[in-house]
């Protein structure tokens, strides 16, 4: 019997192929490769062949990005809720978007952002002064419901009506759900677009009230140097997760790209880059 995460990882890759996110075109260029870079194409081909990508037209950029977000959400849904023994709670995983009623301000640590938004809409001078740095829109969120006193006091009486009036976790306090993790999905890292993830992370750090959620990035980028531009350093993003790290390492070794292999080793040994299969367990911390 396959381990749950092994099975979920296989399904995740199968869905990336079936939904046209990971493809190889008629010229042999994978959909996550940079056409102007022979190294990027070679590494991406190595990953794609190990995952058995089909030859077909790749999805349009925005469509591929949206599908990548969706499949990352589904992978977390298929794994993280089963870790109740490590991280108990009533969990929800959601993909955010312009049409979603759930916003960053829907959570306890960021509910004040909704008030700021209303203020800046009514006061042009205030809007010009503040800008929109406080507005954060993660791709995927993991959040936890508040808990009733019956659950808190299940093993023994922990709280009563005389204490703990302002706790975020206590349902009786009337607070919003608690944001547990923000997941930014970047299928590739072309130019400076991937740095949006760092900007989002800094927004979450600076504008929170209370507990800081996990802040992670999932990518399908084949070039170690581009991954490093986001993964190296500490203080904003917890970690970058690759959609197929094992296959990436094998591909880089196979083509003998020593500089790329050295960079991968630095990122992996430094725990700045991990495989998608590590994400559910890290979210349980």
C-alpha positions in Angstrom: 0.0 0.0 0.0 1.4 3.4 -1.0 2.0 6.1 1.6 -0.6 8.8 1.4 1.9 11.5 0.3 3.5 9.2 -2.3 0.1 8.6 -3.8 -0.9 12.3 -3.6 2.4 13.4 -5.3 1.8 10.9 -8.2 -1.7 12.2 -8.7 -0.4 15.8 -8.5 2.1 15.2 -11.3 -0.6 13.3 -13.3 -2.9 16.2 -13.1 -0.3 18.7 -14.1 0.1 16.6 -17.3 -3.6 16.0 -17.9 -4.4 19.7 -17.5 -1.8 20.9 -19.9 0.4 22.7 -17.4 3.4 20.5 -18.0 3.8 19.7 -21.7 6.4 19.4 -24.4 5.7 21.1 -27.6 6.5 19.9 -31.1 10.0 21.4 -30.9 10.8 19.5 -27.8 10.5 22.5 -25.4 8.8 21.9 -22.1 6.2 24.4 -20.9 8.2 25.4 -17.9 11.4 26.0 -19.9 12.9 29.3 -21.0 13.1 29.1 -24.8 16.1 31.4 -24.9 18.2 29.2 -22.5 19.6 25.8 -23.7 20.3 24.9 -20.0 16.7 25.7 -19.0 15.4 23.5 -21.8 17.7 20.7 -21.1 16.9 20.6 -17.4 13.1 21.0 -18.0 13.3 18.1 -20.6 15.0 15.9 -18.0 12.1 16.6 -15.5 9.4 16.2 -18.1 10.7 12.9 -19.4 10.9 11.5 -15.9 7.3 12.5 -15.4 6.4 11.4 -19.0 5.0 14.6 -20.4 3.1 14.4 -23.6 3.8 16.4 -26.8 1.1 19.0 -27.1 0.5 22.8 -27.1 1.0 24.2 -23.7 -1.7 26.1 -21.9 -1.7 29.9 -22.1 0.5 31.6 -19.4 -2.4 32.8 -17.2 -4.3 29.5 -17.6 -1.2 27.5 -16.7 -0.7 29.7 -13.7 -4.3 29.4 -12.5 -4.2 25.6 -13.0 -0.9 25.4 -11.1 -2.5 27.2 -8.2 -5.6 24.9 -8.3 -3.5 21.7 -8.3 -1.3 22.9 -5.4 -4.5 23.6 -3.4 -5.8 20.1 -4.2 -2.5 18.6 -3.2 -2.6 20.3 0.2 -6.3 19.3 0.5 -5.3 15.6 -0.1 -2.6 15.6 2.5 -2.5 18.2 5.3 -5.9 17.5 6.8 -4.8 13.9 7.5 -2.1 15.1 9.9 -4.6 15.7 12.7 -2.4 13.7 15.1 0.4 16.2 14.5 -1.7 19.4 14.0 -5.3 19.0 15.2 -7.9 21.5 14.3 -10.7 22.3 11.8 -8.9 23.2 8.7 -9.8 24.8 5.3 -7.7 25.1 2.2 -8.9 27.7 -0.4 -7.7 29.3 -3.6 -8.1 33.0 -3.5 -9.0 35.2 -6.4 -10.9 38.4 -7.3 -14.2 36.6 -7.2 -13.6 34.8 -4.0 -15.5 36.2 -0.9 -12.5 35.1 1.2 -9.8 37.8 1.4 -6.7 38.3 3.5 -8.9 40.6 5.8 -11.2 37.6 6.4 -8.6 36.3 9.0 -8.0 37.3 12.6 -4.5 38.6 12.0 -5.5 40.9 9.1 -9.1 42.0 9.7 -8.0 45.6 10.2 -7.0 45.7 6.6 -10.6 45.9 5.5 -11.0 49.0 7.6 -7.9 50.5 6.1 -9.3 49.7 2.6 -12.5 51.6 3.3 -10.6 54.6 4.7 -8.4 54.9 1.7 -11.3 54.6 -0.7 -13.0 57.6 1.0 -9.8 59.7 1.4 -7.7 60.3 -1.7 -4.9 61.9 0.3 -4.7 59.1 2.7 -4.7 56.6 -0.2 -1.8 58.5 -1.9 0.1 58.5 1.4 -0.4 54.8 2.2 -0.4 53.3 -1.3 -1.5 49.7 -1.4 1.4 48.0 0.3 -0.9 46.6 3.0 -3.1 44.8 0.4 -2.0 41.1 0.2 -3.5 38.5 -2.1 -2.0 35.0 -1.6 -2.8 32.3 -4.2 -3.7 29.6 -1.8 -4.5 29.9 2.0 -4.8 27.4 4.8 -6.8 28.6 7.7 -8.2 27.2 11.0 -11.6 27.7 12.5 -11.9 29.0 16.0 -12.7 26.4 18.7 -15.6 26.3 21.1 -15.0 26.0 24.8 -16.2 22.4 24.8 -13.2 21.5 22.7 -10.7 23.6 24.6 -11.9 22.1 27.9 -12.2 18.5 26.5 -9.4 17.0 28.6 -9.7 19.3 31.6 -11.2 22.8 32.3 -8.8 25.2 30.7 -10.9 28.4 30.4 -14.1 29.8 31.9 -16.0 33.0 31.7 -13.5 34.9 33.8 -10.4 34.7 31.6 -9.1 34.6 28.0 -11.5 37.2 26.5 -9.3 38.2 23.6 -7.8 34.9 22.4 -8.0 34.4 18.6 -8.5 30.6 18.9 -11.5 30.9 21.3 -14.8 30.9 19.4 -16.6 32.6 22.3 -14.5 35.7 21.7 -16.2 36.1 18.3 -13.1 36.4 16.2 -12.4 35.5 12.6 -10.7 32.3 11.4 -6.9 32.2 11.8 -4.7 32.3 8.8 -2.2 29.3 9.1 -0.4 29.5 5.8 0.0 31.6 2.6 1.1 29.6 -0.4 2.3 31.5 -3.5 2.3 29.4 -6.7 4.8 30.3 -9.4 5.0 27.9 -12.3 8.1 29.7 -13.7 10.3 32.5 -12.5 10.8 34.8 -15.5 12.2 38.3 -15.0 11.1 39.9 -11.8 7.6 38.4 -11.6 8.6 35.8 -9.0 9.6 38.6 -6.7 6.0 39.4 -6.2 6.0 36.5 -3.8 8.6 38.3 -1.7 6.5 41.5 -1.8 3.4 39.5 -0.7 5.5 37.9 2.1 6.7 41.3 3.4 3.1 42.6 3.3 2.0 39.6 5.5 4.8 40.2 7.9 4.5 44.0 8.3 0.7 44.2 8.4 -0.2 41.3 10.7 -1.6 41.6 14.2 -0.7 38.5 16.1 0.6 35.1 14.8 2.6 35.1 11.6 1.3 32.4 9.2 3.6 30.1 7.2 4.7 31.9 4.1 5.8 29.5 1.3 6.3 29.4 -2.5 5.7 26.4 -4.8 7.4 26.6 -8.2 8.0 24.5 -11.4 11.0 26.6 -12.4 13.8 24.4 -13.8 16.7 26.8 -13.4 18.5 26.6 -10.0 19.9 30.1 -10.3 16.4 31.6 -10.8 15.0 29.5 -7.9 17.9 30.8 -5.8 16.9 34.4 -6.5 13.9 33.8 -4.4 15.0 31.0 -2.1 18.3 32.4 -0.8 18.1 34.5 2.3 15.9 34.4 5.4 13.3 36.6 7.0 10.5 36.7 4.6 9.7 33.4 2.9 9.8 30.2 5.0 10.9 28.0 2.1 10.5 27.4 -1.6 9.1 24.0 -2.6 9.7 22.5 -6.1 6.9 20.6 -7.8 9.4 17.8 -8.6 12.7 18.3 -6.7 13.9 14.7 -7.0 13.4 14.8 -10.7 15.1 18.2 -10.9 18.2 16.9 -9.1 18.4 13.9 -11.4 18.0 16.0 -14.5 20.8 18.4 -13.5 23.1 15.5 -12.6 22.4 13.8 -15.9 23.4 16.8 -18.0 26.5 17.5 -15.9 25.7 21.1 -15.1 28.2 21.5 -12.2 27.3 25.2 -11.3 23.6 24.3 -11.3 24.2 21.2 -9.2 26.3 23.2 -6.7 23.6 25.8 -6.4 21.0 23.1 -5.8 23.1 21.5 -3.1 23.4 24.9 -1.4 19.7 25.4 -1.5 18.8 21.9 -0.3 21.5 21.7 2.4 20.4 25.1 3.6 16.8 24.0 3.8 15.8 26.8 1.4 14.5 24.4 -1.2 12.4 21.3 -0.6 10.1 18.9 -2.5 6.3 19.4 -2.7 6.0 16.3 -0.6 7.6 18.0 2.3 5.1 20.8 2.4 2.2 19.1 4.2 4.5 18.0 7.0 6.1 21.4 7.3 2.6 23.0 7.6 2.0 20.7 10.6 4.8 22.4 12.5 
